[in-house]
């Protein structure tokens, strides 16, 4: 989960899911419905095929929003 800029709310929650080939299409939505409270549901969801982790195994949180902002402005 990362925060992307939003004109109305300053930031909005954006979920990035690393998609596995053996995962059904409805799994993320079903998981959110079963485990998350309504105000915690992300505003948008993006599926990716590559890992968002660096060589040390840490999620590159600081780089992720920048990449998404650039993609939004194209």
C-alpha positions in Angstrom: 0.0 0.0 0.0 1.2 3.4 -0.9 -0.2 6.9 -0.9 -0.7 8.6 -4.2 -1.4 12.4 -4.5 -5.0 13.4 -4.7 -6.4 16.8 -5.2 -9.3 16.4 -2.9 -7.8 14.4 0.0 -4.1 15.1 -0.3 -3.3 11.4 -0.7 -5.3 8.3 -1.5 -4.5 4.7 -0.7 -3.3 2.6 -3.7 -2.7 -1.1 -3.4 -0.1 -2.9 -5.5 -0.5 -6.6 -5.7 2.3 -8.9 -7.0 0.2 -11.4 -9.0 0.9 -15.1 -9.0 -0.1 -17.1 -12.0 -2.0 -19.7 -9.9 -4.2 -16.9 -8.3 -7.8 -16.5 -9.4 -9.1 -13.1 -10.5 -11.5 -12.7 -7.5 -8.9 -13.6 -4.8 -7.9 -10.0 -4.0 -11.4 -8.7 -3.8 -12.6 -11.6 -1.7 -9.6 -11.1 0.7 -10.4 -7.4 1.1 -14.1 -8.1 1.7 -13.3 -10.7 4.4 -10.5 -9.0 6.2 -10.6 -5.2 5.8 -12.8 -2.6 7.4 -14.6 -0.3 4.9 -12.5 2.8 5.4 -9.3 0.7 4.9 -10.2 -0.5 1.4 -7.8 1.0 -1.1 -9.1 3.6 -3.6 -7.3 1.8 -6.4 -5.6 -1.5 -7.0 -2.9 -2.4 -9.4 -1.6 -5.8 -10.5 2.1 -6.3 -11.2 4.1 -9.3 -12.4 7.4 -8.3 -10.9 8.5 -8.1 -7.3 8.6 -4.7 -5.7 11.5 -5.7 -3.4 15.1 -4.7 -3.7 18.1 -7.0 -3.5 17.9 -7.0 0.3 14.3 -8.2 0.3 12.8 -4.8 1.4 9.8 -3.2 -0.3 10.9 -0.1 -2.3 8.2 2.1 -0.8 9.9 5.4 -1.6 10.3 4.5 -5.3 6.9 3.0 -5.8 4.8 6.3 -5.5 7.2 8.1 -7.8 6.9 5.5 -10.5 3.1 5.6 -10.2 2.9 9.4 -10.3 5.0 9.5 -13.5 2.7 6.8 -15.0 -0.4 8.8 -14.1 0.9 11.9 -15.8 1.6 10.2 -19.1 
